[in-house]
Amino acid sequence: MDFSKFFARSPADVAGDLIGAHMTYRGVGGIIVETEAYHRADPASHSFNGRTPRNSVMFGPPGYAYVYRSYGIHWCLNFVCEPASAVLIRAVEPRDGLGAMEERRGMTALRMLCSGPGRLCQALGISGDDNGLPLDAPPFALALPQGAAPLHVGPRIGITKAVDEPLRFGLKGSAFLSKKF
């Protein structure tokens, strides 16, 4: 699979198509069940006001990790798409490396391990050191789904600008979403 071609598209298309993908980081991860799309002309996107040292990965080639700290507290993982666009990985159904996830999160509640972008990064051990790494090489492994997954589509959450845009995607029936649709 040519990841650069897959990711060199609209973030809304990529975000929907990532639902059902199997993602691991250093062998820890699971099935992507929730994403959000952020495009260049989107006032909620980090790239909206142009290139900065923080968001420079978003302006590079597609198929790379854009990792940033949210509110100075939590790491958030994004996949870079077409120029200055990215998809936030909001939730994963835990499947691989459960012991490591439980230890990092200090809990055994399976549903709470990776339901939310900050929890997900903590459970997988993703940090700012991973910013700019390619998604098609270790420590990442990504297997795209074979077909379209049944989706919920709705407004993004946790933002203050462009809140009504239907750019949040989730796997229908998943118990691992960060918030119900």
LINNOR-V813875 format. One record per helix or strand. SS is the DSSP state (~ for helix, > for strand). FROM is the first residue (numbers start at 1). LEN is the number of residues. If there is no record, write none. Layout:
# LINNOR-V813875
SS:FROM:LEN ; SS:FROM:LEN
This chain:
# LINNOR-V813875
~:3:5 ; ~:11:8 ; >:22:4 ; >:28:11 ; ~:56:4 ; >:64:7 ; >:74:7 ; >:86:11 ; ~:98:8 ; ~:110:3 ; >:115:1 ; ~:117:8 ; ~:128:3 ; >:134:1 ; >:140:4 ; >:151:4 ; >:168:4
